Each structure stands twice: as structure tokens, then as C-alpha cells.
């Protein structure tokens, strides 16, 4: 899996998780969705993505992808 696909999967998972937590645990978990959305928006303009930095340090995206 490429680094870009990993970031998309992580962001989607975090949004879905926050919706589930908001519904079943407490409404304040919606702030996690706000944080993820704001981070995605700022990374589109600045090019800086904390998740990318973390995933690179974990070695994601260093191997060959299945598609190319």
C-alpha cells in the first residue's frame, strides 16, 4: 500500500470511528471529526501532514506497491 493510500485509509477510519463514538459514547467525540477534517484541509494548502510524518517513520510506503 502506498503512503498516500495509507493516509486516506487512516483519515477515513478516524472519521468513521469518531462518528461511532459520538453516537454511542458522548457527543464531544465529534471534535475528533472536526480535527481530522481541519488537518486534511490545512494539509491540502500547506503540504504538511503529521500523519504522513508518523507513517513514514513506521516504514509505510517503502516497499513496492502491488500496482506499480
Rosetta blueprint (number, residue, H / E / L):
1 X L
2 X L
3 X H
4 X H
5 X H
6 X H
7 X H
8 X H
9 X H
10 X H
11 X H
12 X H
13 X H
14 X H
15 X H
16 X H
17 X H
18 X H
19 X H
20 X H
21 X H
22 X H
23 X H
24 X H
25 X L
26 X L
27 X H
28 X H
29 X H
30 X H
31 X H
32 X H
33 X H
34 X H
35 X H
36 X H
37 X H
38 X H
39 X H
40 X H
41 X H
42 X H
43 X H
44 X H
45 X H
46 X H
47 X L
48 X L
49 X L
50 X H
51 X H
52 X H
53 X H
54 X H
55 X H
56 X H
57 X H
58 X L
59 X L
60 X L
61 X L
62 X L
63 X L
64 X L
65 X L
66 X L
67 X L
68 X L
